[in-house]
Amino acid sequence: MHSNPAVHLSSIVRFAPSAFRVSARDIACQYRQGRVISIDIGYMDGEQSARIIDFCSGIAAGSGGWLVQISDDVVVLTPQV
């Protein structure tokens, strides 16, 4: 049974990464701590933004979380409760 991702929205961590490597590590660390993460990929080139979206998709799929597209440049990664 999955809970509603809206329950988590009180503690959002925002990222606006410009490169994959450091951002992926920081995103994973925050996610493991149970935080909701907003990621603005507008500062990344196409290849880097695709990598970060794939990475976040894998985190969400592997842990029962959610990855929600908010706009063309922003996604939200939410852990399962």
GUMARZA-209043 format. One line per 8 residues: their letters; for each residue x, y, z of N, C-alpha, C. Coordinates in steps of 0.02 Angstrom, whole numbers, plus 50000, padded with zeros to 5 digits. Atoms other than C-alpha are relative to their C-alpha. Example, Ala and Ser with C-alpha at 12.3 -4.5 7.8 and 13.67 -1.06 7.14 Angstrom:
2
AS = 50045:49941:50000:50615:49775:50390:50045:50060:50000 | 49958:49941:49997:50684:49947:50357:49961:50055:50037
//
This chain:
81
MHSNPAVH = 50043:49941:50000:50000:50000:50000:50044:50062:50000 | 49961:49939:50005:50070:50169:49950:49962:50058:50031 | 50031:49941:49972:50037:50330:50043:50002:50056:49950 | 50005:49942:50044:49999:50497:49963:50064:50041:50005 | 49938:49961:49996:50159:50593:49915:49989:50071:50026 | 50013:49932:49976:50074:50758:49963:50013:50006:50075 | 49989:50000:49928:50096:50709:50146:50070:50027:50017 | 49931:49983:49988:50283:50745:50131:50019:50073:49986
LSSIVRFA = 49981:49936:50029:50277:50920:50059:50023:50054:50049 | 49980:49949:49952:50323:51011:50220:50076:50009:50005 | 49928:49996:49992:50511:50977:50207:50036:49990:49934 | 49971:50007:50066:50569:51008:50029:50071:50028:49999 | 49932:49978:50012:50753:51020:49985:50004:50017:49925 | 49998:49979:50070:50784:51117:49824:50071:49996:49972 | 49936:50004:50036:50923:51081:49699:49991:50032:49932 | 49996:49973:50068:50969:51176:49541:50069:49981:49974
PSAFRVSA = 49933:50024:50018:51115:51069:49482:50023:50023:49931 | 49971:49985:50065:51233:51110:49341:50041:49941:49974 | 49962:50060:50020:51325:50942:49338:49971:49940:50036 | 50031:50061:49974:51272:50763:49370:50034:49973:50063 | 49965:50039:49949:51407:50689:49482:49988:50023:50072 | 50008:49975:49932:51400:50799:49637:49926:50002:50018 | 50072:49995:49987:51213:50826:49621:49970:49933:50017 | 50027:50067:49988:51175:50640:49614:50016:49977:50071
RDIACQYR = 49980:50019:49932:51272:50610:49774:49958:50037:50053 | 50038:49959:49952:51185:50754:49865:49926:49981:50001 | 50070:50019:50004:51013:50704:49803:49989:49933:50036 | 50007:50066:49967:51038:50523:49859:50005:50006:50075 | 49992:49990:49927:51097:50580:50031:49937:50029:50031 | 50061:49968:49974:50946:50692:50057:49940:49952:49997 | 50054:50048:50009:50827:50558:49991:50003:49946:50054 | 49992:50051:49947:50898:50428:50112:49978:50026:50068
QGRVISID = 50022:49970:49937:50858:50550:50252:49925:50012:50002 | 50073:49995:50002:50675:50547:50199:49974:50067:49977 | 50021:49933:50022:50670:50721:50123:49971:49999:49930 | 50027:49988:50067:50567:50776:49974:50049:50046:49965 | 49949:49963:50037:50680:50846:49838:49970:50030:49937 | 50019:49965:50060:50637:50976:49707:50064:50012:49959 | 49941:49995:50042:50759:50972:49561:49984:50042:49939 | 50008:49956:50058:50769:51114:49435:50057:49982:49951
IGYMDGEQ = 49949:50022:50047:50860:51042:49284:50013:50052:49945 | 49993:49948:50051:50852:51205:49186:50070:50025:49990 | 49930:49978:50005:51037:51240:49219:50046:49947:49971 | 49961:50055:50026:51094:51073:49148:49991:49995:49925 | 50009:50014:50071:51128:51027:48967:49957:49937:49992 | 50047:50055:50012:51018:50895:48887:50024:49932:50024 | 49973:50064:49978:51132:50747:48921:50002:49994:50076 | 49995:50001:49927:51162:50793:49103:49930:49997:50032
SARIIDFC = 50067:50001:49971:50977:50826:49136:49968:49931:49990 | 50026:50067:50010:50931:50657:49059:50030:49951:50050 | 49967:50044:49950:51058:50571:49173:49970:50009:50069 | 50026:49987:49933:50990:50655:49329:49928:49974:50006 | 50068:50026:50000:50810:50610:49282:50001:49924:50003 | 49994:50073:49997:50860:50429:49250:50022:49977:50069 | 49976:50016:49934:50953:50425:49415:49942:50004:50051 | 50056:49990:49954:50802:50494:49510:49945:49948:49988
SGIAAGSG = 50049:50052:50016:50686:50373:49419:50019:49934:50032 | 49975:50062:49970:50794:50229:49478:49992:50000:50076 | 50009:49995:49928:50793:50291:49657:49927:49990:50019 | 50071:50005:49984:50604:50310:49657:49975:49928:49989 | 50023:50068:50015:50573:50140:49574:50027:49949:50050 | 49968:50048:49955:50694:50050:49689:49978:50006:50072 | 50017:49990:49930:50623:50121:49849:49925:50011:50012 | 50072:49989:49992:50436:50139:49816:49981:50073:50005
GWLVQISD = 50015:49929:49998:50448:50328:49802:49967:50024:49937 | 50032:49969:50058:50381:50448:49672:50046:50050:49968 | 49967:49946:50038:50456:50557:49537:49945:50033:49960 | 50055:49963:50030:50334:50691:49481:50028:50059:49962 | 49980:49942:50039:50361:50815:49340:49953:50058:50016 | 50039:49942:49981:50304:50987:49398:49995:50049:49942 | 49998:49957:50059:50356:51087:49244:50051:49971:49952 | 49950:50025:50048:50471:51068:49093:50068:49991:50032
DVVVLTPQ = 49934:50000:49969:50622:51101:49205:50003:49976:50072 | 50001:50018:49928:50567:51043:49379:49966:49934:50011 | 50030:50063:49977:50537:50871:49452:50006:49997:50076 | 49998:50009:49928:50500:50820:49630:50007:49925:50014 | 49987:50069:49978:50569:50660:49707:49977:49994:50072 | 50031:50008:49935:50468:50599:49855:50009:49929:50026 | 49993:50068:49973:50512:50452:49967:49933:49973:50026 | 50058:50032:49970:50383:50327:50027:50006:50006:50075
V = 50001:49996:49926:50331:50343:50208:50012:49932:50029
//
